[in-house]
């Protein structure tokens, strides 16, 4: 039973990674493509880590795998945010507001837009 | 052949489309593919460690995860500052 569980976990990890790579190929926008990094960096690594724990038990290598999983999950969130911000800055040429320009901070700071006539 | 070796052999081929994405298109697409390749390589190193039963090699996967984190941040900052 343990062997079957390990095999299922590893197979699921590989399948998720392949599906996400194919999905990344299919997408045309870098912001859409970025979403496909998350499943391998969270689910696949979690499944592999669980499989390692099942096979080896509480050994130092298992805890290294746990730490690797934590690093990958944390890294994915930070790096994805940093990359998306960099892409947005590259798209919006004037990222910093001009001198004296009012920048809306809250949603209520936005200027009122007239309701379209129904 | 154990399941770890088989899984690593299947997973290593995900690097082919990622390499293709890394060498074509505009820099934003390349950067995203590069991030994905870092994640896949980390997973691959974990699988290969178990496949060859050389447990100290798990340090390589951990190092790869940490290095790709640093590399990702540096690339994002470089992109934001110089590739606008």
N, CA and C atoms of all chains as a GROMACS GRO file, in nm:
protein
  606
    1UNK      N    1   0.083  -0.121   0.000
    1UNK     CA    2   0.000   0.000   0.000
    1UNK      C    3   0.086   0.126   0.000
    2UNK      N    4   0.194   0.121   0.081
    2UNK     CA    5   0.282   0.237   0.087
    2UNK      C    6   0.349   0.262  -0.046
    3UNK      N    7   0.388   0.154  -0.113
    3UNK     CA    8   0.454   0.168  -0.244
    3UNK      C    9   0.359   0.230  -0.346
    4UNK      N   10   0.233   0.185  -0.342
    4UNK     CA   11   0.135   0.239  -0.438
    4UNK      C   12   0.112   0.388  -0.411
    5UNK      N   13   0.107   0.424  -0.284
    5UNK     CA   14   0.087   0.566  -0.250
    5UNK      C   15   0.205   0.650  -0.298
    6UNK      N   16   0.326   0.598  -0.278
    6UNK     CA   17   0.445   0.671  -0.325
    6UNK      C   18   0.441   0.687  -0.476
    7UNK      N   19   0.408   0.579  -0.545
    7UNK     CA   20   0.403   0.586  -0.691
    7UNK      C   21   0.296   0.683  -0.739
    8UNK      N   22   0.181   0.682  -0.671
    8UNK     CA   23   0.072   0.773  -0.710
    8UNK      C   24   0.114   0.918  -0.688
    9UNK      N   25   0.180   0.944  -0.576
    9UNK     CA   26   0.222   1.082  -0.547
    9UNK      C   27   0.325   1.132  -0.650
   10UNK      N   28   0.421   1.046  -0.680
   10UNK     CA   29   0.524   1.087  -0.777
   10UNK      C   30   0.463   1.104  -0.916
   11UNK      N   31   0.373   1.014  -0.953
   11UNK     CA   32   0.308   1.025  -1.085
   11UNK      C   33   0.225   1.152  -1.093
   12UNK      N   34   0.155   1.185  -0.984
   12UNK     CA   35   0.075   1.307  -0.984
   12UNK      C   36   0.164   1.431  -0.998
   13UNK      N   37   0.278   1.428  -0.931
   13UNK     CA   38   0.370   1.542  -0.940
   13UNK      C   39   0.420   1.561  -1.084
   14UNK      N   40   0.456   1.451  -1.147
   14UNK     CA   41   0.506   1.459  -1.285
   14UNK      C   42   0.394   1.504  -1.380
   15UNK      N   43   0.274   1.451  -1.358
   15UNK     CA   44   0.161   1.487  -1.444
   15UNK      C   45   0.128   1.635  -1.432
   16UNK      N   46   0.126   1.684  -1.310
   16UNK     CA   47   0.096   1.828  -1.288
   16UNK      C   48   0.201   1.913  -1.358
   17UNK      N   49   0.327   1.874  -1.345
   17UNK     CA   50   0.434   1.954  -1.407
   17UNK      C   51   0.420   1.955  -1.559
   18UNK      N   52   0.392   1.839  -1.616
   18UNK     CA   53   0.377   1.832  -1.763
   18UNK      C   54   0.258   1.915  -1.810
   19UNK      N   55   0.146   1.902  -1.738
   19UNK     CA   56   0.027   1.979  -1.778
   19UNK      C   57   0.054   2.129  -1.770
   20UNK      N   58   0.127   2.171  -1.670
   20UNK     CA   59   0.153   2.314  -1.655
   20UNK      C   60   0.250   2.364  -1.762
   21UNK      N   61   0.346   2.281  -1.800
   21UNK     CA   62   0.437   2.321  -1.908
   21UNK      C   63   0.360   2.333  -2.039
   22UNK      N   64   0.270   2.238  -2.064
   22UNK     CA   65   0.189   2.245  -2.186
   22UNK      C   66   0.096   2.365  -2.182
   23UNK      N   67   0.038   2.392  -2.065
   23UNK     CA   68  -0.047   2.511  -2.052
   23UNK      C   69   0.031   2.638  -2.074
   24UNK      N   70   0.155   2.640  -2.026
   24UNK     CA   71   0.240   2.757  -2.047
   24UNK      C   72   0.269   2.777  -2.197
   25UNK      N   73   0.287   2.667  -2.267
   25UNK     CA   74   0.308   2.676  -2.411
   25UNK      C   75   0.185   2.732  -2.482
   26UNK      N   76   0.068   2.696  -2.430
   26UNK     CA   77  -0.058   2.731  -2.495
   26UNK      C   78  -0.089   2.880  -2.478
   27UNK      N   79  -0.052   2.937  -2.365
   27UNK     CA   80  -0.087   3.076  -2.337
   27UNK      C   81  -0.004   3.172  -2.423
   28UNK      N   82  -0.059   3.291  -2.445
   28UNK     CA   83   0.008   3.388  -2.530
   28UNK      C   84   0.053   3.512  -2.454
   29UNK      N   85   0.006   3.527  -2.331
   29UNK     CA   86   0.036   3.646  -2.253
   29UNK      C   87   0.128   3.608  -2.137
   30UNK      N   88   0.233   3.685  -2.108
   30UNK     CA   89   0.323   3.647  -1.998
   30UNK      C   90   0.255   3.644  -1.862
   31UNK      N   91   0.153   3.729  -1.842
   31UNK     CA   92   0.081   3.727  -1.714
   31UNK      C   93   0.001   3.597  -1.700
   32UNK      N   94  -0.054   3.551  -1.810
   32UNK     CA   95  -0.124   3.421  -1.805
   32UNK      C   96  -0.025   3.308  -1.784
   33UNK      N   97   0.088   3.316  -1.852
   33UNK     CA   98   0.188   3.209  -1.840
   33UNK      C   99   0.240   3.197  -1.697
   34UNK      N  100   0.248   3.311  -1.630
   34UNK     CA  101   0.302   3.310  -1.494
   34UNK      C  102   0.218   3.225  -1.399
   35UNK      N  103   0.087   3.216  -1.426
   35UNK     CA  104   0.001   3.137  -1.338
   35UNK      C  105   0.040   2.989  -1.339
   36UNK      N  106   0.099   2.944  -1.447
   36UNK     CA  107   0.132   2.802  -1.459
   36UNK      C  108   0.257   2.762  -1.382
   37UNK      N  109   0.326   2.859  -1.322
   37UNK     CA  110   0.442   2.823  -1.238
   37UNK      C  111   0.394   2.772  -1.102
   38UNK      N  112   0.278   2.820  -1.058
   38UNK     CA  113   0.232   2.790  -0.921
   38UNK      C  114   0.208   2.642  -0.893
   39UNK      N  115   0.134   2.568  -0.977
   39UNK     CA  116   0.110   2.426  -0.941
   39UNK      C  117   0.236   2.341  -0.922
   40UNK      N  118   0.336   2.348  -1.014
   40UNK     CA  119   0.457   2.268  -0.984
   40UNK      C  120   0.530   2.317  -0.859
   41UNK      N  121   0.527   2.448  -0.836
   41UNK     CA  122   0.601   2.501  -0.722
   41UNK      C  123   0.528   2.481  -0.590
   42UNK      N  124   0.404   2.437  -0.594
   42UNK     CA  125   0.333   2.412  -0.468
   42UNK      C  126   0.286   2.266  -0.459
   43UNK      N  127   0.207   2.223  -0.557
   43UNK     CA  128   0.150   2.087  -0.549
   43UNK      C  129   0.254   1.979  -0.577
   44UNK      N  130   0.327   1.994  -0.689
   44UNK     CA  131   0.423   1.890  -0.726
   44UNK      C  132   0.529   1.870  -0.618
   45UNK      N  133   0.581   1.981  -0.570
   45UNK     CA  134   0.687   1.969  -0.468
   45UNK      C  135   0.631   1.910  -0.339
   46UNK      N  136   0.504   1.942  -0.309
   46UNK     CA  137   0.440   1.886  -0.189
   46UNK      C  138   0.424   1.734  -0.205
   47UNK      N  139   0.380   1.690  -0.322
   47UNK     CA  140   0.362   1.547  -0.346
   47UNK      C  141   0.497   1.473  -0.338
   48UNK      N  142   0.600   1.531  -0.399
   48UNK     CA  143   0.732   1.466  -0.395
   48UNK      C  144   0.784   1.460  -0.252
   49UNK      N  145   0.762   1.568  -0.178
   49UNK     CA  146   0.808   1.571  -0.039
   49UNK      C  147   0.735   1.464   0.044
   50UNK      N  148   0.604   1.452   0.022
   50UNK     CA  149   0.528   1.350   0.096
   50UNK      C  150   0.576   1.210   0.059
   51UNK      N  151   0.606   1.189  -0.069
   51UNK     CA  152   0.656   1.058  -0.113
   51UNK      C  153   0.792   1.028  -0.048
   52UNK      N  154   0.876   1.130  -0.036
   52UNK     CA  155   1.007   1.110   0.028
   52UNK      C  156   0.988   1.076   0.175
   53UNK      N  157   0.895   1.147   0.242
   53UNK     CA  158   0.868   1.117   0.383
   53UNK      C  159   0.814   0.974   0.398
   54UNK      N  160   0.728   0.933   0.305
   54UNK     CA  161   0.673   0.797   0.314
   54UNK      C  162   0.781   0.692   0.293
   55UNK      N  163   0.874   0.719   0.202
   55UNK     CA  164   0.976   0.618   0.172
   55UNK      C  165   1.086   0.614   0.278
   56UNK      N  166   1.131   0.733   0.320
   56UNK     CA  167   1.248   0.737   0.408
   56UNK      C  168   1.216   0.761   0.555
   57UNK      N  169   1.095   0.808   0.583
   57UNK     CA  170   1.062   0.837   0.722
   57UNK      C  171   1.125   0.967   0.768
   58UNK      N  172   1.141   0.979   0.900
   58UNK     CA  173   1.191   1.104   0.957
   58UNK      C  174   1.344   1.106   0.956
   59UNK      N  175   1.402   1.124   0.840
   59UNK     CA  176   1.547   1.131   0.825
   59UNK      C  177   1.586   1.273   0.787
   60UNK      N  178   1.712   1.308   0.801
   60UNK     CA  179   1.752   1.446   0.766
   60UNK      C  180   1.720   1.482   0.622
   61UNK      N  181   1.731   1.386   0.530
   61UNK     CA  182   1.703   1.415   0.390
   61UNK      C  183   1.556   1.452   0.370
   62UNK      N  184   1.469   1.388   0.448
   62UNK     CA  185   1.327   1.421   0.437
   62UNK      C  186   1.303   1.566   0.480
   63UNK      N  187   1.372   1.607   0.584
   63UNK     CA  188   1.354   1.745   0.629
   63UNK      C  189   1.418   1.845   0.532
   64UNK      N  190   1.524   1.800   0.463
   64UNK     CA  191   1.579   1.886   0.357
   64UNK      C  192   1.475   1.903   0.245
   65UNK      N  193   1.406   1.794   0.214
   65UNK     CA  194   1.300   1.803   0.112
   65UNK      C  195   1.189   1.895   0.159
   66UNK      N  196   1.157   1.888   0.288
   66UNK     CA  197   1.055   1.979   0.344
   66UNK      C  198   1.099   2.124   0.332
   67UNK      N  199   1.225   2.148   0.364
   67UNK     CA  200   1.276   2.285   0.355
   67UNK      C  201   1.279   2.332   0.210
   68UNK      N  202   1.316   2.243   0.119
   68UNK     CA  203   1.314   2.278  -0.024
   68UNK      C  204   1.173   2.314  -0.068
   69UNK      N  205   1.075   2.237  -0.020
   69UNK     CA  206   0.935   2.267  -0.056
   69UNK      C  207   0.894   2.404  -0.003
   70UNK      N  208   0.933   2.433   0.121
   70UNK     CA  209   0.898   2.564   0.178
   70UNK      C  210   0.964   2.677   0.100
   71UNK      N  211   1.091   2.656   0.062
   71UNK     CA  212   1.161   2.759  -0.017
   71UNK      C  213   1.092   2.779  -0.151
   72UNK      N  214   1.054   2.669  -0.215
   72UNK     CA  215   0.989   2.681  -0.347
   72UNK      C  216   0.855   2.753  -0.337
   73UNK      N  217   0.776   2.720  -0.236
   73UNK     CA  218   0.645   2.785  -0.221
   73UNK      C  219   0.664   2.935  -0.194
   74UNK      N  220   0.756   2.966  -0.103
   74UNK     CA  221   0.781   3.108  -0.073
   74UNK      C  222   0.841   3.181  -0.191
   75UNK      N  223   0.935   3.115  -0.258
   75UNK     CA  224   1.001   3.177  -0.373
   75UNK      C  225   0.902   3.208  -0.483
   76UNK      N  226   0.811   3.114  -0.508
   76UNK     CA  227   0.717   3.133  -0.617
   76UNK      C  228   0.633   3.258  -0.597
   77UNK      N  229   0.584   3.277  -0.476
   77UNK     CA  230   0.499   3.395  -0.452
   77UNK      C  231   0.579   3.524  -0.470
   78UNK      N  232   0.698   3.529  -0.413
   78UNK     CA  233   0.777   3.653  -0.418
   78UNK      C  234   0.824   3.681  -0.561
   79UNK      N  235   0.879   3.580  -0.626
   79UNK     CA  236   0.936   3.601  -0.760
   79UNK      C  237   0.826   3.632  -0.861
   80UNK      N  238   0.711   3.564  -0.850
   80UNK     CA  239   0.601   3.593  -0.943
   80UNK      C  240   0.552   3.736  -0.926
   81UNK      N  241   0.541   3.779  -0.801
   81UNK     CA  242   0.498   3.917  -0.777
   81UNK      C  243   0.601   4.015  -0.833
   82UNK      N  244   0.729   3.988  -0.807
   82UNK     CA  245   0.834   4.080  -0.854
   82UNK      C  246   0.836   4.085  -1.007
   83UNK      N  247   0.819   3.970  -1.072
   83UNK     CA  248   0.822   3.968  -1.218
   83UNK      C  249   0.701   4.040  -1.276
   84UNK      N  250   0.583   4.015  -1.217
   84UNK     CA  251   0.462   4.082  -1.268
   84UNK      C  252   0.474   4.233  -1.252
   85UNK      N  253   0.531   4.275  -1.140
   85UNK     CA  254   0.549   4.419  -1.118
   85UNK      C  255   0.648   4.477  -1.220
   86UNK      N  256   0.754   4.401  -1.248
   86UNK     CA  257   0.852   4.448  -1.347
   86UNK      C  258   0.789   4.456  -1.485
   87UNK      N  259   0.706   4.359  -1.520
   87UNK     CA  260   0.639   4.362  -1.652
   87UNK      C  261   0.545   4.481  -1.660
   88UNK      N  262   0.475   4.507  -1.551
   88UNK     CA  263   0.380   4.620  -1.550
   88UNK      C  264   0.456   4.752  -1.564
   89UNK      N  265   0.570   4.760  -1.495
   89UNK     CA  266   0.651   4.882  -1.505
   89UNK      C  267   0.703   4.899  -1.647
   90UNK      N  268   0.737   4.787  -1.711
   90UNK     CA  269   0.787   4.795  -1.848
   90UNK      C  270   0.676   4.836  -1.945
   91UNK      N  271   0.552   4.790  -1.914
   91UNK     CA  272   0.438   4.825  -2.002
   91UNK      C  273   0.399   4.971  -1.985
   92UNK      N  274   0.379   5.014  -1.860
   92UNK     CA  275   0.341   5.153  -1.833
   92UNK      C  276   0.470   5.236  -1.832
   93UNK      N  277   0.491   5.312  -1.936
   93UNK     CA  278   0.620   5.381  -1.950
   93UNK      C  279   0.644   5.476  -1.833
   94UNK      N  280   0.543   5.556  -1.799
   94UNK     CA  281   0.560   5.649  -1.688
   94UNK      C  282   0.512   5.586  -1.559
   95UNK      N  283   0.595   5.507  -1.495
   95UNK     CA  284   0.553   5.436  -1.375
   95UNK      C  285   0.539   5.533  -1.258
   96UNK      N  286   0.634   5.626  -1.246
   96UNK     CA  287   0.630   5.722  -1.135
   96UNK      C  288   0.540   5.839  -1.174
   97UNK      N  289   0.458   5.889  -1.080
   97UNK     CA  290   0.369   6.000  -1.113
   97UNK      C  291   0.447   6.127  -1.142
   98UNK      N  292   0.391   6.208  -1.233
   98UNK     CA  293   0.454   6.336  -1.264
   98UNK      C  294   0.444   6.428  -1.144
   99UNK      N  295   0.525   6.532  -1.144
   99UNK     CA  296   0.527   6.625  -1.031
   99UNK      C  297   0.391   6.694  -1.020
  100UNK      N  298   0.331   6.684  -0.904
  100UNK     CA  299   0.202   6.747  -0.881
  100UNK      C  300   0.083   6.662  -0.923
  101UNK      N  301   0.110   6.544  -0.980
  101UNK     CA  302  -0.001   6.459  -1.025
  101UNK      C  303  -0.067   6.390  -0.906
  102UNK      N  304  -0.200   6.390  -0.905
  102UNK     CA  305  -0.274   6.324  -0.799
  102UNK      C  306  -0.284   6.175  -0.831
  103UNK      N  307  -0.242   6.094  -0.736
  103UNK     CA  308  -0.247   5.949  -0.758
  103UNK      C  309  -0.354   5.890  -0.667
  104UNK      N  310  -0.455   5.822  -0.722
  104UNK     CA  311  -0.558   5.761  -0.637
  104UNK      C  312  -0.498   5.647  -0.555
  105UNK      N  313  -0.520   5.651  -0.425
  105UNK     CA  314  -0.468   5.546  -0.337
  105UNK      C  315  -0.577   5.445  -0.307
  106UNK      N  316  -0.695   5.494  -0.273
  106UNK     CA  317  -0.808   5.405  -0.244
  106UNK      C  318  -0.907   5.410  -0.360
  107UNK      N  319  -0.997   5.314  -0.361
  107UNK     CA  320  -1.096   5.309  -0.469
  107UNK      C  321  -1.184   5.434  -0.467
  108UNK      N  322  -1.206   5.489  -0.345
  108UNK     CA  323  -1.291   5.607  -0.334
  108UNK      C  324  -1.222   5.732  -0.387
  109UNK      N  325  -1.088   5.725  -0.407
  109UNK     CA  326  -1.016   5.841  -0.462
  109UNK      C  327  -1.034   5.854  -0.613
  110UNK      N  328  -1.082   5.747  -0.677
  110UNK     CA  329  -1.099   5.752  -0.822
  110UNK      C  330  -1.205   5.855  -0.858
  111UNK      N  331  -1.186   5.925  -0.970
  111UNK     CA  332  -1.289   6.020  -1.011
  111UNK      C  333  -1.417   5.947  -1.049
  112UNK      N  334  -1.530   6.012  -1.019
  112UNK     CA  335  -1.661   5.950  -1.049
  112UNK      C  336  -1.680   5.935  -1.198
  113UNK      N  337  -1.728   5.819  -1.236
  113UNK     CA  338  -1.758   5.793  -1.377
  113UNK      C  339  -1.909   5.786  -1.391
  114UNK      N  340  -1.960   5.858  -1.490
  114UNK     CA  341  -2.106   5.862  -1.508
  114UNK      C  342  -2.158   5.725  -1.544
  115UNK      N  343  -2.272   5.690  -1.485
  115UNK     CA  344  -2.335   5.561  -1.515
  115UNK      C  345  -2.384   5.560  -1.659
  116UNK      N  346  -2.359   5.456  -1.734
  116UNK     CA  347  -2.412   5.453  -1.871
  116UNK      C  348  -2.565   5.444  -1.870
  117UNK      N  349  -2.623   5.514  -1.965
  117UNK     CA  350  -2.770   5.513  -1.973
  117UNK      C  351  -2.818   5.376  -2.015
  118UNK      N  352  -2.918   5.323  -1.940
  118UNK     CA  353  -2.967   5.189  -1.973
  118UNK      C  354  -3.080   5.198  -2.076
  119UNK      N  355   1.423  -0.065  -1.278
  119UNK     CA  356   1.402   0.081  -1.276
  119UNK      C  357   1.295   0.114  -1.171
  120UNK      N  358   1.332   0.202  -1.077
  120UNK     CA  359   1.233   0.238  -0.976
  120UNK      C  360   1.148   0.356  -1.023
  121UNK      N  361   1.045   0.387  -0.945
  121UNK     CA  362   0.950   0.490  -0.986
  121UNK      C  363   1.015   0.629  -0.990
  122UNK      N  364   1.115   0.649  -0.905
  122UNK     CA  365   1.182   0.779  -0.901
  122UNK      C  366   1.260   0.804  -1.030
  123UNK      N  367   1.328   0.700  -1.075
  123UNK     CA  368   1.406   0.714  -1.200
  123UNK      C  369   1.314   0.734  -1.320
  124UNK      N  370   1.205   0.658  -1.321
  124UNK     CA  371   1.109   0.673  -1.431
  124UNK      C  372   1.049   0.814  -1.432
  125UNK      N  373   1.013   0.860  -1.312
  125UNK     CA  374   0.954   0.994  -1.303
  125UNK      C  375   1.053   1.102  -1.347
  126UNK      N  376   1.179   1.085  -1.307
  126UNK     CA  377   1.278   1.186  -1.347
  126UNK      C  378   1.302   1.181  -1.498
  127UNK      N  379   1.295   1.062  -1.556
  127UNK     CA  380   1.312   1.052  -1.702
  127UNK      C  381   1.196   1.117  -1.776
  128UNK      N  382   1.076   1.104  -1.720
  128UNK     CA  383   0.961   1.169  -1.785
  128UNK      C  384   0.968   1.320  -1.764
  129UNK      N  385   1.007   1.359  -1.645
  129UNK     CA  386   1.005   1.502  -1.614
  129UNK      C  387   1.116   1.580  -1.685
  130UNK      N  388   1.226   1.514  -1.714
  130UNK     CA  389   1.339   1.588  -1.775
  130UNK      C  390   1.300   1.641  -1.913
  131UNK      N  391   1.203   1.577  -1.977
  131UNK     CA  392   1.163   1.623  -2.111
  131UNK      C  393   1.076   1.749  -2.106
  132UNK      N  394   1.032   1.789  -1.986
  132UNK     CA  395   0.962   1.917  -1.978
  132UNK      C  396   1.058   2.033  -2.005
  133UNK      N  397   1.188   2.005  -1.991
  133UNK     CA  398   1.286   2.112  -2.016
  133UNK      C  399   1.299   2.144  -2.165
  134UNK      N  400   1.253   2.053  -2.251
  134UNK     CA  401   1.263   2.080  -2.396
  134UNK      C  402   1.172   2.196  -2.437
  135UNK      N  403   1.039   2.189  -2.408
  135UNK     CA  404   0.957   2.306  -2.443
  135UNK      C  405   0.996   2.432  -2.368
  136UNK      N  406   1.044   2.416  -2.245
  136UNK     CA  407   1.085   2.535  -2.169
  136UNK      C  408   1.209   2.600  -2.231
  137UNK      N  409   1.300   2.518  -2.279
  137UNK     CA  410   1.417   2.574  -2.349
  137UNK      C  411   1.375   2.647  -2.476
  138UNK      N  412   1.278   2.588  -2.544
  138UNK     CA  413   1.226   2.652  -2.666
  138UNK      C  414   1.164   2.787  -2.634
  139UNK      N  415   1.090   2.792  -2.522
  139UNK     CA  416   1.030   2.920  -2.482
  139UNK      C  417   1.136   3.020  -2.438
  140UNK      N  418   1.246   2.969  -2.382
  140UNK     CA  419   1.352   3.058  -2.332
  140UNK      C  420   1.433   3.122  -2.444
  141UNK      N  421   1.431   3.064  -2.562
  141UNK     CA  422   1.517   3.116  -2.669
  141UNK      C  423   1.438   3.193  -2.775
  142UNK      N  424   1.308   3.206  -2.758
  142UNK     CA  425   1.232   3.281  -2.857
  142UNK      C  426   1.129   3.372  -2.786
  143UNK      N  427   1.078   3.468  -2.863
  143UNK     CA  428   0.979   3.558  -2.805
  143UNK      C  429   1.043   3.678  -2.738
  144UNK      N  430   0.960   3.759  -2.677
  144UNK     CA  431   1.014   3.878  -2.612
  144UNK      C  432   1.064   3.843  -2.472
  145UNK      N  433   1.141   3.933  -2.410
  145UNK     CA  434   1.206   3.899  -2.283
  145UNK      C  435   1.111   3.857  -2.172
  146UNK      N  436   0.988   3.907  -2.172
  146UNK     CA  437   0.895   3.870  -2.065
  146UNK      C  438   0.862   3.721  -2.071
  147UNK      N  439   0.839   3.671  -2.191
  147UNK     CA  440   0.809   3.528  -2.206
  147UNK      C  441   0.929   3.443  -2.169
  148UNK      N  442   1.045   3.491  -2.207
  148UNK     CA  443   1.167   3.416  -2.174
  148UNK      C  444   1.188   3.407  -2.023
  149UNK      N  445   1.161   3.519  -1.956
  149UNK     CA  446   1.182   3.523  -1.811
  149UNK      C  447   1.087   3.428  -1.739
  150UNK      N  448   0.961   3.424  -1.782
  150UNK     CA  449   0.864   3.333  -1.720
  150UNK      C  450   0.907   3.187  -1.742
  151UNK      N  451   0.952   3.157  -1.864
  151UNK     CA  452   0.997   3.020  -1.892
  151UNK      C  453   1.121   2.985  -1.809
  152UNK      N  454   1.205   3.085  -1.786
  152UNK     CA  455   1.324   3.064  -1.705
  152UNK      C  456   1.286   3.031  -1.560
  153UNK      N  457   1.187   3.102  -1.507
  153UNK     CA  458   1.139   3.072  -1.371
  153UNK      C  459   1.086   2.928  -1.363
  154UNK      N  460   1.007   2.893  -1.462
  154UNK     CA  461   0.950   2.758  -1.463
  154UNK      C  462   1.061   2.653  -1.472
  155UNK      N  463   1.163   2.681  -1.553
  155UNK     CA  464   1.274   2.586  -1.566
  155UNK      C  465   1.345   2.570  -1.431
  156UNK      N  466   1.356   2.676  -1.354
  156UNK     CA  467   1.417   2.666  -1.222
  156UNK      C  468   1.338   2.575  -1.130
  157UNK      N  469   1.206   2.589  -1.132
  157UNK     CA  470   1.120   2.503  -1.048
  157UNK      C  471   1.132   2.358  -1.092
  158UNK      N  472   1.126   2.336  -1.224
  158UNK     CA  473   1.132   2.199  -1.276
  158UNK      C  474   1.267   2.135  -1.242
  159UNK      N  475   1.374   2.212  -1.254
  159UNK     CA  476   1.507   2.158  -1.223
  159UNK      C  477   1.518   2.120  -1.075
  160UNK      N  478   1.459   2.201  -0.989
  160UNK     CA  479   1.460   2.167  -0.847
  160UNK      C  480   1.387   2.036  -0.821
  161UNK      N  481   1.270   2.022  -0.882
  161UNK     CA  482   1.194   1.896  -0.866
  161UNK      C  483   1.273   1.778  -0.921
  162UNK      N  484   1.338   1.802  -1.033
  162UNK     CA  485   1.417   1.697  -1.098
  162UNK      C  486   1.533   1.652  -1.009
  163UNK      N  487   1.598   1.747  -0.945
  163UNK     CA  488   1.709   1.711  -0.856
  163UNK      C  489   1.659   1.631  -0.736
  164UNK      N  490   1.539   1.664  -0.687
  164UNK     CA  491   1.482   1.585  -0.576
  164UNK      C  492   1.454   1.443  -0.622
  165UNK      N  493   1.396   1.430  -0.741
  165UNK     CA  494   1.365   1.296  -0.793
  165UNK      C  495   1.492   1.216  -0.818
  166UNK      N  496   1.594   1.279  -0.874
  166UNK     CA  497   1.719   1.208  -0.904
  166UNK      C  498   1.792   1.166  -0.777
  167UNK      N  499   1.780   1.248  -0.672
  167UNK     CA  500   1.840   1.212  -0.544
  167UNK      C  501   1.781   1.081  -0.492
  168UNK      N  502   1.647   1.071  -0.502
  168UNK     CA  503   1.582   0.949  -0.456
  168UNK      C  504   1.610   0.833  -0.552
  169UNK      N  505   1.618   0.864  -0.682
  169UNK     CA  506   1.639   0.757  -0.780
  169UNK      C  507   1.774   0.688  -0.760
  170UNK      N  508   1.878   0.769  -0.736
  170UNK     CA  509   2.012   0.711  -0.720
  170UNK      C  510   2.046   0.681  -0.575
  171UNK      N  511   1.953   0.713  -0.485
  171UNK     CA  512   1.970   0.684  -0.342
  171UNK      C  513   2.099   0.747  -0.286
  172UNK      N  514   2.128   0.865  -0.333
  172UNK     CA  515   2.244   0.940  -0.281
  172UNK      C  516   2.189   1.060  -0.205
  173UNK      N  517   2.162   1.038  -0.078
  173UNK     CA  518   2.086   1.137  -0.002
  173UNK      C  519   2.155   1.273   0.013
  174UNK      N  520   2.289   1.277   0.022
  174UNK     CA  521   2.350   1.411   0.033
  174UNK      C  522   2.320   1.500  -0.087
  175UNK      N  523   2.282   1.440  -0.200
  175UNK     CA  524   2.252   1.521  -0.318
  175UNK      C  525   2.126   1.605  -0.301
  176UNK      N  526   2.051   1.578  -0.193
  176UNK     CA  527   1.932   1.661  -0.168
  176UNK      C  528   1.974   1.807  -0.144
  177UNK      N  529   2.099   1.825  -0.099
  177UNK     CA  530   2.150   1.962  -0.082
  177UNK      C  531   2.150   2.039  -0.214
  178UNK      N  532   2.173   1.966  -0.324
  178UNK     CA  533   2.174   2.032  -0.454
  178UNK      C  534   2.036   2.091  -0.488
  179UNK      N  535   1.932   2.013  -0.458
  179UNK     CA  536   1.796   2.063  -0.484
  179UNK      C  537   1.767   2.186  -0.400
  180UNK      N  538   1.809   2.179  -0.274
  180UNK     CA  539   1.788   2.294  -0.185
  180UNK      C  540   1.865   2.416  -0.235
  181UNK      N  541   1.989   2.394  -0.277
  181UNK     CA  542   2.071   2.504  -0.329
  181UNK      C  543   2.010   2.561  -0.456
  182UNK      N  544   1.960   2.472  -0.541
  182UNK     CA  545   1.897   2.518  -0.666
  182UNK      C  546   1.776   2.605  -0.636
  183UNK      N  547   1.695   2.563  -0.538
  183UNK     CA  548   1.576   2.642  -0.503
  183UNK      C  549   1.617   2.781  -0.453
  184UNK      N  550   1.719   2.784  -0.367
  184UNK     CA  551   1.764   2.913  -0.312
  184UNK      C  552   1.826   3.001  -0.421
  185UNK      N  553   1.906   2.939  -0.507
  185UNK     CA  554   1.973   3.017  -0.613
  185UNK      C  555   1.872   3.071  -0.715
  186UNK      N  556   1.774   2.990  -0.750
  186UNK     CA  557   1.676   3.038  -0.848
  186UNK      C  558   1.590   3.148  -0.788
  187UNK      N  559   1.572   3.147  -0.656
  187UNK     CA  560   1.502   3.258  -0.591
  187UNK      C  561   1.582   3.388  -0.607
  188UNK      N  562   1.711   3.380  -0.573
  188UNK     CA  563   1.795   3.500  -0.588
  188UNK      C  564   1.804   3.546  -0.732
  189UNK      N  565   1.823   3.449  -0.822
  189UNK     CA  566   1.832   3.482  -0.965
  189UNK      C  567   1.704   3.545  -1.016
  190UNK      N  568   1.590   3.494  -0.971
  190UNK     CA  569   1.462   3.548  -1.015
  190UNK      C  570   1.443   3.693  -0.973
  191UNK      N  571   1.480   3.720  -0.849
  191UNK     CA  572   1.465   3.858  -0.799
  191UNK      C  573   1.558   3.952  -0.876
  192UNK      N  574   1.681   3.909  -0.898
  192UNK     CA  575   1.777   3.993  -0.970
  192UNK      C  576   1.730   4.020  -1.113
  193UNK      N  577   1.681   3.915  -1.180
  193UNK     CA  578   1.632   3.933  -1.317
  193UNK      C  579   1.512   4.027  -1.321
  194UNK      N  580   1.422   4.013  -1.223
  194UNK     CA  581   1.304   4.101  -1.221
  194UNK      C  582   1.346   4.246  -1.203
  195UNK      N  583   1.440   4.271  -1.114
  195UNK     CA  584   1.486   4.409  -1.091
  195UNK      C  585   1.557   4.463  -1.216
  196UNK      N  586   1.638   4.378  -1.278
  196UNK     CA  587   1.707   4.420  -1.400
  196UNK      C  588   1.605   4.452  -1.508
  197UNK      N  589   1.503   4.369  -1.518
  197UNK     CA  590   1.400   4.391  -1.619
  197UNK      C  591   1.328   4.523  -1.595
  198UNK      N  592   1.294   4.548  -1.469
  198UNK     CA  593   1.220   4.671  -1.438
  198UNK      C  594   1.304   4.796  -1.464
  199UNK      N  595   1.434   4.788  -1.441
  199UNK     CA  596   1.518   4.907  -1.453
  199UNK      C  597   1.570   4.932  -1.593
  200UNK      N  598   1.606   4.826  -1.662
  200UNK     CA  599   1.683   4.845  -1.786
  200UNK      C  600   1.613   4.799  -1.912
  201UNK      N  601   1.506   4.722  -1.902
  201UNK     CA  602   1.444   4.670  -2.024
  201UNK      C  603   1.308   4.735  -2.049
  202UNK      N  604   1.290   4.857  -2.009
  202UNK     CA  605   1.162   4.923  -2.030
  202UNK      C  606   1.153   4.977  -2.171
   0.00000   0.00000   0.00000
